[in-house]
Amino acid sequence: MPTLYMTAPSESAAEIAQTVVDERLAACVNQFPCRSTYRWDGDVHTGDETILLIKTTAEGYRQLVDRLLELHPYDVPCIERFDESHIHDPFASWITDSVSPHVGGDRQ
């Protein structure tokens, strides 16, 4: 099960997180404030951003990325994929259940 690492402007991050969970593209999104320094258009910039760690399934990964590209305000958003070498089985089941469309209530 992949975890997608993405940074977003702080004012956009919560809405992005809410949308991908609401649309069942992600089971969970962790958000961490950060201060980023980066080069863009030849100049060095510093600004507040939010790191998003987005949990999804291998099957849902491409659709999640496509949706993030629609939602993200940057021309070139940071999107990186981390694949687990070990995942707690009940947690993996929860992610699968949360991302896959189904009838019935949520576990949590």
C-alpha positions in Angstrom: 0.0 0.0 0.0 1.6 3.3 -1.0 1.8 6.5 1.0 1.9 9.6 -1.2 4.0 12.4 0.1 2.9 15.9 -1.1 3.5 19.5 -0.1 0.8 22.1 -0.6 0.2 25.7 0.4 -1.1 25.8 3.9 -4.3 27.6 2.8 -5.1 24.7 0.4 -3.9 21.6 2.3 -7.0 21.0 4.5 -9.4 21.2 1.5 -7.3 18.8 -0.6 -7.1 16.3 2.3 -10.9 16.5 2.9 -11.7 16.1 -0.7 -9.6 13.0 -1.4 -10.9 11.3 1.8 -14.5 12.3 1.0 -14.1 10.9 -2.6 -12.7 7.6 -1.2 -9.4 8.1 -3.0 -7.5 8.0 0.3 -8.2 6.4 3.7 -6.4 9.0 5.7 -4.3 12.2 5.2 -1.8 13.3 7.9 -1.0 17.0 7.8 2.2 18.6 9.1 3.1 22.3 8.9 6.5 23.1 7.5 8.6 26.0 6.2 10.0 25.3 2.7 12.9 27.0 0.9 13.1 26.2 -2.9 14.2 27.6 -6.2 11.5 28.6 -8.7 12.0 30.6 -11.9 15.6 31.3 -11.0 14.9 32.8 -7.6 15.0 31.3 -4.1 11.7 31.5 -2.2 10.7 30.6 1.4 7.2 30.0 2.5 4.8 28.1 4.7 3.5 24.9 3.4 1.9 21.7 4.7 3.2 18.2 4.2 0.5 15.7 3.4 1.0 12.0 3.9 -1.8 10.3 2.0 -2.6 6.6 2.5 -4.2 4.8 -0.4 -4.1 1.5 -2.2 -1.9 0.4 -5.1 -5.1 0.1 -7.3 -6.3 3.6 -6.3 -2.9 5.4 -6.6 -3.2 6.6 -10.2 -6.7 8.0 -9.8 -5.6 9.7 -6.6 -2.6 11.4 -8.4 -4.9 12.5 -11.2 -7.3 14.1 -8.8 -4.5 15.8 -6.8 -3.2 17.3 -10.0 -6.7 18.8 -10.6 -6.9 20.1 -7.0 -3.4 21.4 -6.4 -2.7 25.1 -7.1 1.0 24.6 -8.1 2.1 24.2 -11.7 4.6 21.5 -10.5 3.4 19.9 -7.3 5.6 17.7 -5.2 4.2 14.2 -5.5 6.3 11.3 -4.3 5.3 7.7 -3.7 6.5 5.6 -0.8 5.8 1.9 -0.8 5.9 0.0 2.5 8.2 -2.8 3.2 5.9 -3.8 6.1 2.5 -2.8 7.1 0.4 -3.9 10.1 -2.2 -6.3 8.6 -5.3 -4.7 10.3 -4.1 -1.2 9.2 -3.8 -2.5 5.6 -7.3 -3.9 5.7 -8.6 -0.6 7.0 -7.0 1.3 4.2 -8.4 -1.1 1.6 -11.9 -0.9 3.1 -11.7 2.9 3.3 -10.6 3.5 -0.2 -12.7 0.9 -1.9 -16.3 1.9 -2.6 -18.7 -0.3 -0.6 -22.1 -0.3 0.9 -22.4 0.0 4.7 -20.9 2.0 7.5 -17.3 2.8 8.1 -15.3 0.9 10.7 -14.3 4.1 12.5 
